[in-house]
Amino acid sequence: MSDSPKRRNPLVADKRYSRKPAMASSKSAAKPKAKAKRSRKAPRQRRGGILGLLSALVRWFFRLIWVIFSRIVLVGFAVLALIVGYFYTTLPPVDDLLDGRAKGSVTMLDNNNEVYAWRGDQFGGAVTAENVSRHLKNAVIATEDKRFYKHFGLSPRGIASAVRINLSEGRGPLSGHGGSTITQQTAKLLCLGEPFDPTAGQTEAEYESECRRGSLKRKAKEAVYAMAMEAKYSKNEILSIYLNRAYMGGGAYGAEAASQRFFGKSAATLNPAEAATIAGLLTAPSTLSPTSNLERSRNRAATVLRLMNEQGYLSDEEEAVAQASPAELSDAAEARAGGYFADWVMSTGPEFFTRNTTEDVIIRTTLDQNMQRAAVAGLNWVFENKVRPGSKAQAAIVVMSADGAVRAMVGGRKTKVSGAFNRATQALRQTGSAFKPFVYAAALDLGYSPNDLVDDSPYCVYTPGSGEWCPKNYTNRFVGQTTMTNALAQSLNIPAVKISESVGRETVSAVASQFGIKNDLAAGPAMALGASESTLIEMTGAFAGILNGGSSVTPYGLIDLKLRGDTEPLMGTGGGIGERVIQESAAGQLIYMMEKVVAEGTGQRAQFGGRQLAGKTGTTSAAKDAWFIGFSADYVAGVWMGYDDNTPLKGVTGGGLPAEIWREVMMRVHEGVPMKPLPMIAPAPAQVIFEGDVNEVAPIANSGQSQPRQPRASNIIDQVLQDIFGGGDGSRSSGSQGGDR
C-alpha cells in the first residue's frame, strides 16, 4: 500500500472542458448542414406554358422600352446641353444688352431748361437690380415671377398653372397666360438673340410681332435660350436686363425712363406706390399707362401692392399707407408729353433728328410752362362758365413774344393729348375782319393818317366776269364819313374795301404775305374782309410783326438741337424777326388804331387790369369762324373759335367768346408782369376824304397837312388798268360780309 494520498479527479473542470469541445464540434457540424440546406434551396419555378411565354415577353418588352427611353433621355440631355452651350457662347456681355432700342429719343426742355416732353423711344439710362429702388425690384418679382430666385429659368409649376387656366377659359394651352418666368420674358425681349435688321425687308413692328409669337417651336427655343441665360448670367444681371429693356408705356423703355417720364424722379428713389405703378405697367404698358388712364393704372397698382404684402415685401402698415396715397404724376406727365406744342416743335425740326432719329436728341424750346397752364386754364374757364354744356365747338390759342417765340399753344379743347389734330397750326380758316389791320397797314405805309376820313355809305364794286359786288356792314347801317381809326375800331366793312381798292389789292396782298400770311389770298375785293384762309399761328405771328415795329416774324418753338452728351448744338432756331414790312411810324400808328378797337370798339371785352391793349376781332359770314388776336406791350395772343365741320356758331362773334378767352388767358399770363405802355404813335390832326366810288375817283392822300393833296396819277392809272383787265374774280365768298361785334 502506498502512503501517498489518493488522487481525486477534477470533476467539475473536466466536465466543463471535456464537454465544450464536443459542443463546438457539434455546432460546427451543424453549420455546414444549414449552409448546405440553403445552397440546396430549390430555384424559383417559372411558369410554363403560354402564360409563362407571355410573361417573359412582357418583361422583355418593358426592359427594352426602359433601355430605349433611358438612352433617348441621355441623348436628349446631351443635345440640350449642346444647344444651351451654343446659345451660351452667343450671349454678349450684360452691358451690351441694356439698351436695345432701334430708334432714338427726343427730350424737350422748356425756356427754363426743365424737361417737359419726350418723343421717340425714351431710354433714361441703365439701371441695375442693385441700384434701383428695392420697392421696384420687389414689385416686379411679386408681380411677374415670385419664384425668380429659385428656378433655373423655367417654372414647370407656372407653365402647368397657365395651361390649366387657358384650358379652363376655353383657349388653347399656349394662348393667353404663358406662365413665363422673368428669364423667359427677358429672352423674348432680346428676341432670342436675333437683332433687328432694317435691311431685311421687315419693319420694326413686324420684327417685334415675330419676337412675341407664341408658337410651340418658338416657346421651345425660348426655354432653351432662357436656360442659357441662367448659365451665363447671374439672377440680378438677368433682372437688370429686364428692367432696362421692358417697354413701360408713354414711349419709355426701361425703369429709369418710366420713372422720369411719369414721376420726374430717378428709379432709385421710387416709393412703394410709384414702384407698384411702374411694375403694373409690364402686363399692358399702353392701356395701363397713367397718362392714358390714371384710374386704371392706380387700380392695377393697388393689386401689385396687395401681392407685395402677401409675399412679405411690405408690411400691413406699409401697404395701407401706399394704398391710401397713390402715386401722383409729374407736371410733364400730366401735360401728356408736351401736347400740341411738342407735336408742333417735332414737325418744325429736321425729320432725321426728330421723328426718325436714331440718336438721343435734346431740344431746347421757347415754351413757358406757366403760360401754357394759363392758356389751358383760361380756355377751360370760359367753356365751363360761358358756353352751354355739351357744346362741340372747338377753340385754339397761341401766345408768343413779339419776336415770334411761341410761349404757349392749345390746339383744341382736349388739352392733354399727343398726336392730335392741331387747330392752332393745321386748321386753315377764313380770317374775317381779323385781316383788316393789313389793309390799314398798307394805307399807313403809303402816308395815310389814322385821322383821315372815309365815307361809310352804300358802295358797290364792279369786276369784269363777276359783276357787281356790294359789301354791307355787320349792323346793316351806315355811319357816313368817319376816321380810319373809328372804321377799324367798329370793324366797318365798306371803309375797309374802299381803302383796299384805293391803295391797290396787290399792295394789301403783298403786305399781308410779307407779314407771314403764306396761303394764297383772294384776288377779288372781298380780300379786304378776310375772304382768304390762314392758320391761327400765322395770324398771331403777323400781329407780332405789327407789335415789334413793322418787321416780319417767323413763329418758332425750337431754340437749338443737340445730341445727348454733346456740348455744342447741331442747329439753332429757324425763326424770329425778319425783314421790315412797313415803316416803324406806320406800325406805331396802326397800334394806336388797334388800341381803340379794345378801348372803344368791338374788342372791349378783352380789357383787363387797366393795361394798354390792342387787337382786332374777326367773324366770317354765318359765324363759321370767330377770332380775336391782340397784344400788350409784352405778349401777343391769338384765339380762334369754331366747329371742325364748319357748323355756324350761335350768337358768337370775335368780340364775344374769343375776346373773353383772350382776356382770361392774357390776364393769367400777365400776373406779376409790370405794366408797360404800347409802342403806339398818335396821329397828326390831318384829314383825307375818300369820296364816291374809288373805281372812278382816286383817293387823296395827305401826310400831315391840313389841306388835301391832289389825286395821285399813278393810282388813277392803276385803277383804270384794273377796270380794263380785271382785278380778280370778285368772289362772293362767305368772308365777304365780315365785320363783327
C-alpha distance (Angstrom), angle and dihedral (degrees) to the residues before:
residue distance angle dihedral
M1 . . .
S2 3.65 . .
D3 3.78 121.1 .
S4 3.91 94.0 -145.0
P5 3.76 117.5 104.8
K6 3.77 117.9 -97.8
R7 3.83 112.6 -98.1
R8 3.80 113.4 -116.1
N9 3.81 120.7 -147.8
P10 3.89 116.2 -120.4
L11 3.73 92.4 -120.4
V12 3.74 99.7 178.2
A13 3.77 98.8 42.1
D14 3.69 93.6 44.0
K15 3.69 90.9 49.1
R16 3.80 91.5 51.9
Y17 3.73 96.8 47.4
S18 3.73 97.6 36.5
R19 3.80 92.2 54.8
K20 3.78 100.1 43.4
P21 3.73 96.8 67.3
A22 3.72 89.2 49.8
M23 3.75 91.6 52.9
A24 3.76 92.2 46.1
S25 3.72 91.5 50.5
S26 3.74 91.9 48.9
K27 3.80 90.9 50.9
S28 3.73 91.8 47.7
A29 3.70 88.6 50.4
A30 3.73 92.1 49.4
K31 3.79 94.7 51.9
P32 3.72 96.7 62.3
K33 3.75 87.9 50.2
A34 3.77 91.0 54.7
K35 3.79 92.1 46.3
A36 3.68 89.9 46.8
K37 3.74 89.0 50.8
R38 3.81 91.5 54.5
S39 3.75 93.2 45.2
R40 3.70 90.6 51.7
K41 3.83 92.4 53.0
A42 3.75 109.5 133.6
P43 3.86 115.4 -107.0
R44 3.80 119.0 -110.2
Q45 3.71 109.1 -84.2
R46 3.81 115.5 -123.8
R47 3.71 120.3 -143.7
G48 3.65 113.9 -98.7
G49 3.68 130.5 -149.9
I50 3.78 128.3 30.3
L51 3.81 95.0 -30.9
G52 3.76 91.4 55.2
L53 3.75 91.6 50.1
L54 3.78 92.4 49.9
S55 3.82 91.9 47.8
A56 3.76 90.7 51.6
L57 3.77 91.7 48.9
V58 3.82 91.8 51.2
R59 3.79 91.9 49.1
W60 3.79 90.8 49.1
F61 3.79 92.2 47.8
F62 3.81 94.4 52.2
R63 3.78 91.4 45.7
L64 3.79 88.1 52.5
I65 3.82 92.3 48.0
W66 3.81 90.9 49.7
V67 3.79 92.0 48.8
I68 3.81 91.8 48.7
F69 3.82 93.6 43.9
S70 3.79 93.4 47.9
R71 3.77 90.6 49.0
I72 3.80 91.5 48.0
V73 3.80 91.1 48.8
L74 3.76 90.6 49.7
V75 3.79 91.6 47.9
G76 3.83 90.0 44.8
F77 3.77 91.8 52.2
A78 3.77 89.6 47.9
V79 3.82 92.0 50.3
L80 3.81 91.0 44.8
A81 3.77 90.0 50.2
L82 3.80 89.9 50.9
I83 3.82 92.3 49.6
V84 3.80 92.2 46.1
G85 3.77 88.3 47.5
Y86 3.79 90.8 51.4
F87 3.80 92.8 51.8
Y88 3.78 88.4 44.0
T89 3.78 90.1 59.9
T90 3.82 92.4 49.3
L91 3.82 95.9 52.5
P92 3.81 112.0 105.0
P93 3.81 126.3 -144.7
V94 3.79 115.6 -68.1
D95 3.81 93.7 -111.2
D96 3.81 90.5 61.6
L97 3.80 91.7 58.8
L98 3.78 102.2 51.5
D99 3.83 98.8 86.3
G100 3.78 112.3 39.7
R101 3.80 101.9 162.3
A102 3.78 120.0 137.7
K103 3.81 91.3 -159.7
G104 3.76 134.2 44.4
S105 3.77 131.7 -123.8
V106 3.78 139.0 -116.2
T107 3.80 120.0 -141.0
M108 3.79 116.4 -168.3
L109 3.78 124.6 -154.1
D110 3.79 125.3 -161.1
N111 3.81 126.0 -132.7
N112 3.83 88.7 -78.2
N113 3.82 92.5 52.0
E114 3.80 92.2 -109.2
V115 3.80 119.4 139.9
Y116 3.77 111.6 -109.7
A117 3.80 106.1 154.3
W118 3.79 144.1 27.1
R119 3.75 134.4 -163.6
G120 3.79 134.8 -179.5
D121 3.80 124.9 18.9
Q122 3.77 101.9 -24.8
F123 3.81 118.1 -153.1
G124 3.77 113.4 -178.2
G125 3.81 95.7 -166.2
A126 3.78 137.0 -77.2
V127 3.79 119.7 -58.6
T128 3.80 130.0 -177.5
A129 3.77 132.5 -145.1
E130 3.80 87.1 -109.5
N131 3.82 99.0 53.5
V132 3.81 103.0 39.2
S133 3.76 119.9 90.6
R134 3.80 109.9 -73.6
H135 3.79 87.1 -132.7
L136 3.80 90.9 60.5
K137 3.78 92.5 47.2
N138 3.81 91.7 49.0
A139 3.80 92.7 44.5
V140 3.80 92.2 53.8
I141 3.81 93.2 48.5
A142 3.81 93.1 44.8
T143 3.79 91.3 50.4
E144 3.78 104.2 36.2
D145 3.81 108.7 26.4
K146 3.80 120.9 -2.5
R147 3.86 92.1 -178.4
F148 3.80 93.0 49.4
Y149 3.81 95.1 124.3
K150 3.85 93.0 46.3
H151 3.82 106.9 50.9
F152 3.79 132.8 71.3
G153 3.79 95.7 -123.2
L154 3.80 97.5 -67.1
S155 3.79 129.6 69.0
P156 3.83 111.3 -153.0
R157 3.79 89.4 -175.3
G158 3.81 91.2 52.5
I159 3.81 92.6 46.7
A160 3.80 92.3 49.4
S161 3.80 90.8 48.3
A162 3.81 91.7 49.3
V163 3.82 92.3 49.3
R164 3.81 90.5 49.5
I165 3.83 92.0 50.4
N166 3.81 92.7 46.6
L167 3.79 92.6 50.6
S168 3.80 92.2 45.8
E169 3.81 89.4 53.2
G170 3.79 92.6 51.7
R171 3.81 97.2 -106.0
G172 3.75 131.6 119.3
P173 3.81 117.5 -84.4
L174 3.82 92.0 -104.1
S175 3.80 97.0 37.8
G176 3.77 119.2 97.2
H177 3.77 114.7 -5.4
G178 3.77 111.0 44.0
G179 3.77 103.9 -174.6
S180 3.79 87.9 -138.7
T181 3.76 120.4 168.0
I182 3.78 122.6 -135.1
T183 3.79 86.9 -101.8
Q184 3.81 91.5 55.3
Q185 3.80 91.1 46.6
T186 3.79 89.2 51.0
A187 3.81 90.0 50.1
K188 3.79 88.1 53.0
L189 3.82 91.2 49.0
L190 3.81 87.4 54.2
C191 3.82 88.0 49.8
L192 3.78 87.2 -125.9
G193 3.77 90.7 -67.1
E194 3.81 96.0 -52.7
P195 3.84 107.7 127.9
F196 3.80 122.0 -152.0
D197 3.79 112.4 -94.8
P198 3.82 113.1 -164.2
T199 3.82 90.3 -165.2
A200 3.80 93.3 59.1
G201 3.81 93.2 84.2
Q202 3.79 92.5 -110.0
T203 3.78 126.4 117.0
E204 3.77 120.8 -129.5
A205 3.80 90.2 -112.2
E206 3.82 91.0 53.3
Y207 3.79 89.7 47.5
E208 3.79 92.2 52.6
S209 3.81 91.1 46.2
E210 3.79 90.1 53.4
C211 3.79 90.5 49.8
R212 3.81 90.8 54.6
R213 3.81 96.0 46.4
G214 3.82 110.9 128.5
S215 3.82 103.0 -150.5
L216 3.81 120.3 144.0
K217 3.80 91.6 -112.2
R218 3.79 91.0 50.1
K219 3.80 91.5 48.0
A220 3.81 91.0 51.6
K221 3.79 92.1 50.5
E222 3.80 89.7 46.2
A223 3.81 90.4 54.1
V224 3.80 92.7 50.7
Y225 3.79 91.9 46.2
A226 3.81 90.0 50.0
M227 3.80 91.3 53.7
A228 3.80 90.1 49.5
M229 3.80 88.8 53.0
E230 3.79 90.6 50.5
A231 3.78 88.7 53.1
K232 3.81 94.4 46.0
Y233 3.81 102.9 39.2
S234 3.75 137.4 38.3
K235 3.80 120.5 -113.1
N236 3.80 91.9 -104.6
E237 3.79 91.4 50.1
I238 3.81 90.6 53.2
L239 3.80 90.3 48.2
S240 3.81 89.7 48.8
I241 3.82 91.4 54.6
Y242 3.79 89.5 49.4
L243 3.81 93.8 49.0
N244 3.80 91.0 51.3
R245 3.80 101.8 42.9
A246 3.80 103.2 38.1
Y247 3.82 115.3 108.2
M248 3.80 110.1 -124.0
G249 3.80 104.1 -178.6
G250 3.77 133.1 -97.5
G251 3.81 91.8 65.6
A252 3.82 90.3 -63.4
Y253 3.79 119.8 138.7
G254 3.77 114.6 -169.0
A255 3.77 135.5 8.7
E256 3.80 96.4 -79.0
A257 3.81 94.1 52.7
A258 3.81 91.3 46.6
S259 3.79 92.0 48.0
Q260 3.80 92.2 50.4
R261 3.79 92.0 40.9
F262 3.80 97.2 52.7
F263 3.80 105.3 23.5
G264 3.80 106.3 20.2
K265 3.81 92.8 -126.5
S266 3.80 141.7 97.4
A267 3.80 120.5 -82.9
A268 3.80 87.4 -123.2
T269 3.81 91.8 66.7
L270 3.81 101.8 47.2
N271 3.78 116.5 134.2
P272 3.85 121.6 -141.7
A273 3.82 95.1 -91.3
E274 3.82 92.7 49.3
A275 3.80 92.2 43.9
A276 3.80 90.8 50.6
T277 3.81 90.0 50.9
I278 3.80 92.5 54.1
A279 3.82 94.1 42.6
G280 3.78 89.1 50.1
L281 3.81 90.7 58.7
L282 3.80 93.1 66.2
T283 3.80 94.4 81.2
A284 3.83 95.8 51.2
P285 3.82 111.7 -0.3
S286 3.80 97.7 178.2
T287 3.80 100.8 45.1
L288 3.81 94.6 37.2
S289 3.80 95.5 45.7
P290 3.81 109.6 125.9
T291 3.80 89.6 -134.5
S292 3.81 89.3 57.4
N293 3.79 99.7 42.9
L294 3.79 116.9 -4.5
E295 3.81 94.7 -174.3
R296 3.81 93.6 51.9
S297 3.79 90.3 46.8
R298 3.80 91.7 51.9
N299 3.80 92.1 49.0
R300 3.80 89.9 53.9
A301 3.81 90.5 47.4
A302 3.81 89.7 53.4
T303 3.81 89.1 55.9
V304 3.81 90.9 50.3
L305 3.82 90.7 51.2
R306 3.82 90.4 53.1
L307 3.81 90.4 51.3
M308 3.80 90.5 50.0
N309 3.79 89.7 52.3
E310 3.81 93.6 47.5
Q311 3.80 91.3 51.5
G312 3.80 94.1 47.7
Y313 3.79 99.6 -107.1
L314 3.81 93.1 116.3
S315 3.76 130.2 32.5
D316 3.78 120.1 -128.6
E317 3.79 89.7 -103.4
E318 3.83 93.6 49.5
E319 3.79 91.3 49.0
A320 3.81 91.8 49.1
V321 3.81 91.4 51.9
A322 3.82 92.3 48.4
Q323 3.80 92.7 46.6
A324 3.80 90.9 50.8
S325 3.82 93.1 48.3
P326 3.83 109.1 44.5
A327 3.79 119.2 -167.5
E328 3.81 116.6 -79.1
L329 3.80 119.7 -142.0
S330 3.79 121.3 -124.0
D331 3.80 120.0 -111.3
A332 3.80 90.4 -104.7
A333 3.79 91.5 52.6
E334 3.79 90.0 47.9
A335 3.80 88.5 54.5
R336 3.81 89.8 58.6
A337 3.79 95.5 -119.7
G338 3.76 96.4 -46.7
G339 3.78 97.8 -48.4
Y340 3.79 119.9 -146.7
F341 3.79 95.7 -7.4
A342 3.80 94.2 54.7
D343 3.80 90.8 47.2
W344 3.79 89.9 52.6
V345 3.81 93.3 48.6
M346 3.80 89.9 50.7
S347 3.81 89.6 53.4
T348 3.81 93.1 50.9
G349 3.81 96.8 52.6
P350 3.82 127.0 76.3
E351 3.79 109.9 -76.3
F352 3.81 94.8 -130.4
F353 3.81 89.0 59.4
T354 3.81 97.6 39.5
R355 3.79 123.1 25.8
N356 3.82 97.0 15.7
T357 3.77 101.7 29.1
T358 3.79 120.0 146.4
E359 3.79 90.5 -171.8
D360 3.79 132.5 70.1
V361 3.80 104.8 -102.8
I362 3.80 130.3 -168.1
I363 3.82 118.2 -157.0
R364 3.79 123.6 -168.5
T365 3.79 111.2 -150.0
T366 3.79 140.4 -171.8
L367 3.81 95.4 -119.2
D368 3.79 117.1 133.5
Q369 3.79 106.4 -158.5
N370 3.80 92.7 -158.5
M371 3.79 90.3 55.9
Q372 3.79 90.7 45.1
R373 3.79 90.0 55.2
A374 3.82 88.8 46.4
A375 3.80 91.3 53.7
V376 3.80 92.9 49.3
A377 3.81 92.6 45.4
G378 3.81 93.2 48.3
L379 3.79 92.6 49.4
N380 3.81 93.2 47.3
W381 3.81 93.1 47.0
V382 3.80 93.5 55.7
F383 3.80 94.4 45.5
E384 3.79 91.7 47.2
N385 3.79 95.0 47.0
K386 3.81 107.6 25.3
V387 3.81 107.1 29.7
R388 3.77 124.6 72.3
P389 3.82 113.9 -106.3
G390 3.79 114.9 -95.8
S391 3.78 95.1 26.2
K392 3.80 113.2 153.5
A393 3.80 93.0 -157.5
Q394 3.79 114.4 131.7
A395 3.77 132.1 -146.6
A396 3.78 138.2 -168.7
I397 3.80 132.8 -162.2
V398 3.81 135.1 -164.9
V399 3.82 124.4 -175.8
M400 3.81 119.9 -172.8
S401 3.77 143.8 158.8
A402 3.80 121.2 -107.7
D403 3.81 90.4 -97.7
G404 3.82 92.2 58.8
A405 3.82 98.2 -100.3
V406 3.81 103.6 148.1
R407 3.80 110.9 -135.7
A408 3.80 101.2 177.2
M409 3.78 138.1 8.0
V410 3.78 134.4 -173.0
G411 3.79 115.7 -177.1
G412 3.79 98.5 -176.5
R413 3.77 145.4 -15.1
K414 3.80 92.6 -81.9
T415 3.76 94.0 74.2
K416 3.84 99.4 174.4
V417 3.76 99.2 68.5
S418 3.76 139.9 111.3
G419 3.78 126.8 -153.0
A420 3.82 93.0 12.0
F421 3.80 127.6 138.4
N422 3.80 106.7 -78.2
R423 3.79 111.0 -144.0
A424 3.79 91.1 -172.6
T425 3.80 94.3 62.1
Q426 3.81 107.8 14.5
A427 3.81 106.9 38.9
L428 3.82 114.1 92.5
R429 3.81 107.0 -156.1
Q430 3.78 135.1 167.5
T431 3.78 109.3 -96.3
G432 3.79 100.8 -147.7
S433 3.79 116.3 -171.6
A434 3.81 91.1 -14.1
F435 3.81 83.6 84.6
K436 3.82 94.3 61.4
P437 3.84 97.1 88.5
F438 3.81 88.3 69.9
V439 3.81 90.0 56.2
Y440 3.80 90.9 53.0
A441 3.83 91.3 41.6
A442 3.80 89.3 59.2
A443 3.81 91.5 48.8
L444 3.81 94.6 46.9
D445 3.80 91.1 48.4
L446 3.80 88.4 55.1
G447 3.80 91.0 55.0
Y448 3.80 105.1 -90.1
S449 3.78 119.1 140.5
P450 3.83 129.2 -132.7
N451 3.82 86.3 -122.1
D452 3.78 94.2 56.1
L453 3.78 112.7 118.7
V454 3.76 127.6 -121.8
D455 3.79 126.9 -175.4
D456 3.78 114.3 -117.5
S457 3.80 100.6 -160.4
P458 3.82 135.9 120.4
Y459 3.76 108.5 -54.5
C460 3.78 138.5 174.3
V461 3.78 133.3 -169.4
Y462 3.76 122.4 -152.8
T463 3.78 119.0 -152.7
P464 3.80 123.8 -179.1
G465 3.76 112.5 -105.1
S466 3.78 94.1 14.6
G467 3.74 104.0 56.9
E468 3.74 127.4 -147.2
W469 3.80 121.5 -13.8
C470 3.82 120.1 -169.0
P471 3.80 115.6 -170.5
K472 3.79 120.6 -153.6
N473 3.77 134.4 -157.0
Y474 3.79 121.4 -110.7
T475 3.83 90.4 -110.3
N476 3.81 93.7 44.1
R477 3.83 86.9 -127.7
F478 3.80 131.5 112.2
V479 3.80 125.8 -138.9
G480 3.78 99.5 -165.9
Q481 3.77 118.7 -140.6
T482 3.79 113.1 9.7
T483 3.77 138.5 157.8
M484 3.76 121.3 -94.5
T485 3.81 87.0 -117.2
N486 3.78 92.8 57.8
A487 3.80 92.1 42.2
L488 3.81 89.5 57.7
A489 3.81 93.9 40.9
Q490 3.81 91.6 53.5
S491 3.82 92.3 37.2
L492 3.79 93.9 -126.2
N493 3.78 112.5 -175.1
I494 3.79 103.6 -156.4
P495 3.84 95.5 56.3
A496 3.81 90.1 48.8
V497 3.79 91.8 53.3
K498 3.81 92.5 45.3
I499 3.79 92.5 51.2
S500 3.81 91.6 45.9
E501 3.79 90.7 51.6
S502 3.80 90.1 46.4
V503 3.79 97.8 52.6
G504 3.80 92.4 35.2
R505 3.75 130.3 -100.6
E506 3.78 90.3 -114.4
T507 3.80 89.9 57.9
V508 3.80 92.4 50.2
S509 3.80 90.8 46.1
A510 3.80 91.4 50.1
V511 3.81 92.7 50.1
A512 3.82 92.4 49.2
S513 3.81 92.4 46.6
Q514 3.79 92.8 48.4
F515 3.80 89.8 50.4
G516 3.80 88.4 57.9
I517 3.81 108.8 -88.3
K518 3.78 95.8 137.2
N519 3.80 102.7 176.0
D520 3.77 122.3 92.0
L521 3.77 110.3 -82.7
A522 3.79 123.0 -137.9
A523 3.79 111.4 -94.1
G524 3.78 97.3 -148.1
P525 3.80 130.9 78.5
A526 3.82 90.6 -90.7
M527 3.80 87.4 75.4
A528 3.81 88.0 85.1
L529 3.80 90.0 62.5
G530 3.80 96.3 51.1
A531 3.78 101.6 -95.1
S532 3.81 88.4 149.9
E533 3.79 125.8 85.3
S534 3.77 129.4 -119.8
T535 3.79 140.9 156.7
L536 3.76 125.1 -103.7
I537 3.80 93.4 -116.0
E538 3.83 91.2 52.8
M539 3.79 92.1 49.8
T540 3.80 93.1 46.2
G541 3.81 90.3 48.7
A542 3.81 90.4 50.6
F543 3.81 90.8 53.2
A544 3.82 88.3 49.1
G545 3.79 86.3 58.8
I546 3.80 89.5 57.4
L547 3.83 91.3 50.0
N548 3.81 94.2 49.9
G549 3.79 92.5 56.5
G550 3.77 104.1 -85.6
S551 3.81 104.7 -52.2
S552 3.78 122.8 129.3
V553 3.79 119.6 -104.0
T554 3.79 131.4 -153.0
P555 3.82 108.4 -156.9
Y556 3.79 111.7 -129.6
G557 3.77 139.4 177.6
L558 3.82 102.2 178.0
I559 3.81 114.9 84.0
D560 3.80 99.1 174.3
L561 3.80 141.4 -24.9
K562 3.79 129.2 -144.1
L563 3.78 139.6 162.5
R564 3.79 118.2 -102.8
G565 3.77 108.8 -90.4
D566 3.81 95.1 21.6
T567 3.78 121.4 113.0
E568 3.80 98.5 -158.7
P569 3.81 121.3 64.8
L570 3.79 119.7 -121.0
M571 3.80 92.8 -144.0
G572 3.77 140.9 4.0
T573 3.77 136.2 -145.3
G574 3.78 120.7 -46.7
G575 3.79 96.4 -156.4
G576 3.77 144.2 54.1
I577 3.80 136.2 100.0
G578 3.78 116.1 -12.2
E579 3.78 136.1 175.8
R580 3.78 125.1 -22.8
V581 3.81 114.5 -95.2
I582 3.82 103.5 179.7
Q583 3.78 133.0 10.2
E584 3.78 117.0 -82.4
S585 3.81 90.6 -119.9
A586 3.80 90.1 54.0
A587 3.82 90.5 50.3
G588 3.81 90.2 49.9
Q589 3.79 91.8 51.9
L590 3.81 91.4 46.5
I591 3.81 89.3 53.2
Y592 3.81 87.4 52.2
M593 3.81 90.2 53.8
M594 3.80 93.0 45.7
E595 3.80 90.8 49.7
K596 3.81 87.3 61.0
V597 3.82 88.8 55.8
V598 3.81 88.9 64.6
A599 3.80 97.9 32.9
E600 3.80 98.8 45.1
G601 3.78 111.0 -1.9
T602 3.78 143.6 58.6
G603 3.82 94.7 -46.1
Q604 3.80 99.6 59.9
R605 3.81 92.8 119.5
A606 3.79 88.5 67.7
Q607 3.81 93.0 67.7
F608 3.80 119.6 115.2
G609 3.78 139.6 159.5
G610 3.80 97.6 1.4
R611 3.81 91.9 -78.2
Q612 3.77 124.8 148.1
L613 3.80 104.6 -107.2
A614 3.79 133.3 175.3
G615 3.76 131.8 -168.1
K616 3.76 150.1 124.0
T617 3.77 134.4 -113.1
G618 3.76 123.0 -142.5
T619 3.80 134.6 -168.6
T620 3.78 126.8 170.5
S621 3.79 125.3 -146.0
A622 3.80 114.4 -68.9
A623 3.83 86.2 14.5
K624 3.81 94.1 -91.7
D625 3.80 89.6 147.0
A626 3.78 131.0 27.1
W627 3.81 123.0 -171.3
F628 3.74 140.8 -178.0
I629 3.79 119.2 -178.9
G630 3.78 122.0 171.7
F631 3.75 147.5 135.5
S632 3.77 147.7 -142.4
A633 3.78 122.4 -148.4
D634 3.84 87.8 -84.1
Y635 3.80 111.1 34.8
V636 3.79 142.3 24.8
A637 3.78 121.7 -145.7
G638 3.77 133.6 -176.9
V639 3.81 128.8 -163.5
W640 3.79 127.3 -169.3
M641 3.78 125.5 -175.2
G642 3.80 130.7 -175.8
Y643 3.79 146.2 100.2
D644 3.78 123.7 -71.3
D645 3.82 90.3 -131.6
N646 3.83 93.8 48.4
T647 3.78 93.9 -108.6
P648 3.84 107.3 163.8
L649 3.78 116.8 -103.8
K650 3.79 113.4 -118.5
G651 3.76 113.7 -125.7
V652 3.80 93.6 -18.2
T653 3.81 125.7 129.6
G654 3.77 131.3 165.7
G655 3.79 90.1 -99.2
G656 3.80 90.9 55.1
L657 3.81 126.5 52.5
P658 3.84 96.3 -3.1
A659 3.82 90.1 53.5
E660 3.79 89.7 48.2
I661 3.80 92.2 49.8
W662 3.81 88.1 48.7
R663 3.81 90.6 51.3
E664 3.83 94.0 48.5
V665 3.81 91.5 48.4
M666 3.81 97.5 44.3
M667 3.80 92.6 42.9
R668 3.82 88.4 59.3
V669 3.81 93.0 41.0
H670 3.82 91.0 54.8
E671 3.79 97.1 50.3
G672 3.79 105.0 131.1
V673 3.82 93.4 5.3
P674 3.83 112.2 127.1
M675 3.79 116.9 -119.5
K676 3.78 115.7 -101.1
P677 3.81 129.5 179.2
L678 3.76 120.7 -113.9
P679 3.83 115.7 -103.9
M680 3.79 91.7 -114.4
I681 3.78 129.8 146.9
A682 3.80 119.9 -144.0
P683 3.82 111.7 -134.1
A684 3.79 127.9 -114.2
P685 3.83 113.9 -106.2
A686 3.80 95.4 -100.0
Q687 3.78 129.9 134.0
V688 3.75 136.1 -155.4
I689 3.75 120.3 -179.2
F690 3.82 120.8 -144.4
E691 3.77 104.2 -153.5
G692 3.74 132.8 -172.4
D693 3.77 125.5 -27.0
V694 3.76 110.8 -13.1
N695 3.76 88.7 -151.5
E696 3.80 85.0 72.3
V697 3.79 104.9 27.7
A698 3.77 122.6 41.1
P699 3.80 118.1 -136.5
I700 3.76 120.6 -97.1
A701 3.78 111.0 -127.6
N702 3.78 126.5 -156.0
S703 3.76 131.7 -171.6
G704 3.75 103.0 -157.6
Q705 3.83 102.6 -50.6
S706 3.75 121.9 122.5
Q707 3.83 94.1 -131.2
P708 3.83 118.6 68.6
R709 3.78 120.0 -115.4
Q710 3.78 124.5 -121.6
P711 3.79 119.1 -93.1
R712 3.80 114.9 -79.3
A713 3.81 112.4 -112.8
S714 3.76 92.3 -149.7
N715 3.79 91.2 58.7
I716 3.80 91.1 48.8
I717 3.80 90.9 51.4
D718 3.78 91.6 47.4
Q719 3.78 90.6 50.8
V720 3.79 93.6 48.3
L721 3.79 90.7 50.5
Q722 3.74 89.0 48.3
D723 3.80 91.5 52.4
I724 3.81 91.3 49.0
F725 3.81 100.4 43.9
G726 3.78 100.1 25.2
G727 3.76 131.2 -108.1
G728 3.76 99.0 -127.6
D729 3.74 139.4 -58.8
G730 3.80 96.2 -56.5
S731 3.77 87.9 -134.0
R732 3.75 115.8 -158.6
S733 3.78 88.6 -142.7
S734 3.76 123.1 173.8
G735 3.77 86.5 -109.4
S736 3.77 92.3 61.7
Q737 3.76 95.3 90.8
G738 3.79 96.4 49.9
G739 3.75 121.2 147.2
D740 3.75 124.4 110.7
R741 3.74 150.9 -166.9
